[in-house]
Amino acid sequence: MADKRDYYEVLGLSKSASDADIKKAYRNLAKKYHPDLHPDDATATEKMQEVNEAYEVLSDPDKKARYDQFGHAGVDPSYGGGAGGSGFGGFGDVSDIFDSIFGGFGGFGGSRASSANAPRKGQDIRTSVTISFMEACMGKKCDLRINRLERCSDCSGTGAAPGTTQETCPECQGSGMVKTATRTPFGVISQTKPCTRCQGKGKVVKNPCPKCSGQGRVRVSKNISVDVPAGIDNGQVIAVRNGGDCGTNGGPNGDINITVNVKNDRYFTRDGYNVHCEVPITYAQAVLGDEISVPTITGSVKCVINEGTQNGTVMRLKGKGIKRLNRADYGDQLITIIVEVPKNLSKKQRDLLKEFDDSLNDKNYVKRQSFFDKLKSMLG
């Protein structure tokens, strides 16, 4: 008797604790120590027995009153105080504990049976499509072939052969759950588990549908058409709602998630909704200026090269980029000018170029003159 801990101490409560406090403390400790939840803890059974003993007394108004007045002597049977410390207090596995006190907890007990019959969404299907850069810019209709589960047309998804129906499971009598009892040194432990014969559904199929083998669903290969919107980018996903595997127990279909792979283009690169393109021009065009044709994703346009255009100059063509998804406006096209330096000159060409260069002065090379002026200043 002297070895027993105070029941309030066992539950971590004060004597002023309410009925709700006692239930809450018990629930938390049951999750912490119940052997079903902690099969590898050798001390769990002993701790759970102590917790149950404390709860059995403190949750009963009469026993609690005797315990508050006389301590353990008021409830211990060896002292004539009535039942106390009765192992698992009539509870079995952890599902029975929470079903008895809180009407079910965390998927235990009856909730597991009902979940087997609950509507379940079908699986999503993942696939991909590869398109060109220009198709991504302009949009494209793609035809794909997929494999998905569909509700069996012969049995309407029941799994039973045409002309027959599902029958009540003889093992669980339609409840979807079976209960077993195991005697232990601490009392009889009962366990409620999903019926293995019907997998918790409460129904069995004695005459399976030959088309779906009793599964209620069959896998079929189908062609689908998908609109890839203009402006889609590499790696983005198009979702086809309800196009995936059919659900079970009346649940909705899954989706089809299509990852779009966009090939690189020979001339264009993408930055968001802007398009970049490099356009080479001659040395003479850069010096003298010119009007040239430059490519865009919608065709060639005229572009003016100003006199004295430098290598690397970027020209912006407003609205000539990619259409923004789900919007009416477009990005821009950015033209990077590449001044190509001539190679393999003849002697005459060299002499002419040298004569031309000698005719120039500092005002023709503003950046060059500024650079060397700064360099002189830095070097003193």
Residue pairs with C-beta under 8 A, 6 or more apart in sequence:
1 72
1 73
1 76
4 72
5 50
7 53
7 54
7 57
7 58
7 67
8 14
8 15
8 17
8 54
8 58
10 50
10 51
10 53
10 54
11 17
11 22
11 25
11 26
11 29
11 51
11 54
11 55
11 58
12 25
12 29
13 21
13 22
13 25
13 58
15 68
17 25
17 58
19 59
22 55
22 58
22 59
23 59
23 101
23 102
26 51
26 55
26 59
26 101
27 98
27 101
27 102
27 105
29 51
30 48
30 51
30 94
30 97
30 98
31 37
31 94
33 41
33 44
33 47
33 48
33 51
34 44
34 48
34 93
34 94
34 97
35 41
35 44
35 45
35 48
36 93
36 94
36 191
37 94
38 44
45 186
48 88
49 87
49 88
49 186
52 87
52 88
52 89
52 91
53 84
53 85
53 86
53 87
53 89
55 89
56 63
56 83
56 84
56 85
56 86
56 89
57 63
57 64
57 67
57 75
57 84
58 64
58 67
62 82
63 74
63 75
63 82
63 83
63 84
66 74
66 75
66 81
66 82
67 74
67 75
70 81
72 79
72 81
72 84
73 79
73 81
74 81
75 81
75 82
75 83
75 84
76 84
76 85
77 83
77 84
86 187
87 186
87 187
88 186
88 187
88 189
91 97
91 100
92 181
92 188
92 189
92 190
92 191
92 192
93 189
93 190
93 191
93 192
94 108
95 104
95 105
95 108
95 109
95 112
95 191
95 192
96 109
96 190
96 192
98 104
98 105
98 106
98 108
98 109
99 105
99 108
99 109
99 110
99 192
104 110
104 111
107 115
108 192
109 177
109 192
110 177
112 176
112 177
112 193
112 194
112 200
113 175
113 176
113 177
113 194
113 200
113 202
114 176
115 200
116 176
116 194
116 199
116 200
116 201
116 202
117 176
117 200
117 201
117 202
117 249
118 249
118 251
119 247
119 248
119 249
119 250
119 251
119 252
120 247
120 248
120 249
120 251
121 247
121 251
121 252
121 253
121 254
122 149
122 244
122 245
122 246
122 247
122 248
122 251
122 252
122 253
122 254
123 149
123 244
123 245
123 254
124 244
124 245
124 254
124 255
124 256
124 257
125 146
125 147
125 148
125 243
125 244
125 245
125 254
125 255
125 256
125 257
126 256
126 257
126 259
127 144
127 146
127 256
127 257
127 258
127 259
128 258
128 259
128 260
128 261
129 142
129 144
129 226
129 228
129 258
129 259
129 260
129 261
130 261
130 262
130 263
131 140
131 142
131 228
131 260
131 261
131 262
131 263
132 262
132 263
132 265
133 262
133 263
133 264
133 265
133 268
133 270
134 265
134 297
135 228
136 228
136 230
136 231
136 232
136 233
136 234
136 260
136 262
136 322
137 230
137 231
137 275
137 297
137 322
137 323
138 230
138 297
139 227
139 228
139 229
139 230
139 231
139 232
140 227
140 228
141 225
141 226
141 227
141 228
142 225
142 226
142 227
142 228
143 223
143 224
143 225
143 226
144 223
144 224
144 225
144 226
144 258
145 221
145 222
145 223
145 224
146 221
146 222
146 224
146 243
146 256
147 219
147 220
147 221
147 222
148 219
148 220
148 222
148 243
148 244
148 245
148 246
148 256
149 217
149 218
149 219
149 220
149 245
149 246
150 217
150 218
150 219
150 220
150 246
151 157
151 216
151 217
151 246
152 159
152 209
152 211
152 212
152 215
152 216
152 217
152 218
153 211
154 162
154 209
154 210
154 211
154 212
155 161
155 162
155 209
155 211
155 212
155 216
157 216
157 217
157 246
157 248
158 165
158 166
158 205
158 209
158 216
159 166
159 205
159 208
159 209
159 212
159 214
159 215
159 216
160 166
160 205
160 206
160 207
160 208
160 209
160 214
161 207
161 208
161 209
161 210
162 209
164 206
164 207
166 203
166 204
166 205
167 203
167 204
167 205
167 206
168 174
168 202
168 203
168 204
169 176
169 195
169 197
169 198
169 201
169 202
169 203
169 204
170 197
170 204
171 178
171 195
171 196
171 197
171 198
172 178
172 195
172 197
172 198
172 202
174 202
174 203
175 195
175 202
176 194
176 195
176 198
176 200
176 201
176 202
177 192
177 193
177 194
177 195
177 200
178 192
178 193
178 194
178 195
178 196
179 190
179 191
179 192
179 193
180 190
180 191
180 193
181 188
181 189
181 190
181 191
182 188
182 189
182 190
182 191
183 189
194 200
195 202
197 204
198 204
205 214
208 214
209 216
211 218
212 218
216 248
217 245
217 246
217 248
224 240
224 243
224 256
226 238
226 240
226 258
228 238
228 260
229 238
229 325
229 326
230 322
230 323
230 325
231 273
231 322
231 323
231 324
231 325
232 238
232 260
232 262
232 325
233 260
233 262
233 270
234 260
234 261
234 262
235 259
235 260
235 261
236 259
236 260
237 257
237 258
237 259
237 260
238 257
238 258
238 260
239 255
239 256
239 257
239 258
240 255
240 256
240 257
240 258
241 255
242 252
242 253
242 254
242 255
243 253
243 254
243 255
243 256
244 253
244 254
244 255
244 256
245 253
245 254
246 253
247 253
247 254
267 277
267 295
268 275
268 276
268 277
268 295
268 297
269 275
269 276
269 277
270 276
270 322
272 331
273 321
273 322
273 323
273 324
273 330
273 331
274 321
274 322
274 331
274 332
274 333
274 334
275 296
275 297
275 320
275 321
275 322
275 331
275 332
275 333
275 334
276 333
276 334
276 336
277 294
277 295
277 296
277 333
277 334
277 335
277 336
278 335
278 336
278 338
279 292
279 294
279 295
279 303
279 335
279 336
279 337
279 338
280 338
280 339
280 340
281 290
281 292
281 305
281 309
281 337
281 338
281 339
281 340
282 339
282 340
282 342
283 339
283 340
283 341
283 342
285 292
285 305
285 309
286 305
286 308
286 309
286 310
286 311
286 337
286 339
287 307
287 308
288 307
289 304
289 305
289 306
289 307
289 308
289 309
290 304
290 305
291 302
291 303
291 304
291 305
292 302
292 303
292 305
293 300
293 301
293 302
293 303
294 300
294 301
294 302
294 303
294 317
294 335
296 317
296 320
296 333
297 320
297 321
297 322
297 333
298 320
301 317
301 320
303 315
303 317
303 335
305 337
309 337
309 339
310 337
310 339
311 337
311 338
311 339
312 336
312 337
312 338
313 336
313 337
314 334
314 335
314 336
314 337
315 334
315 335
315 337
316 332
316 333
316 334
316 335
317 332
317 333
317 334
317 335
318 332
319 329
319 330
319 332
320 330
320 332
320 333
321 330
321 331
321 332
321 333
322 330
322 331
323 329
323 330
324 330
324 331
342 349
345 353
362 368
362 369
363 369
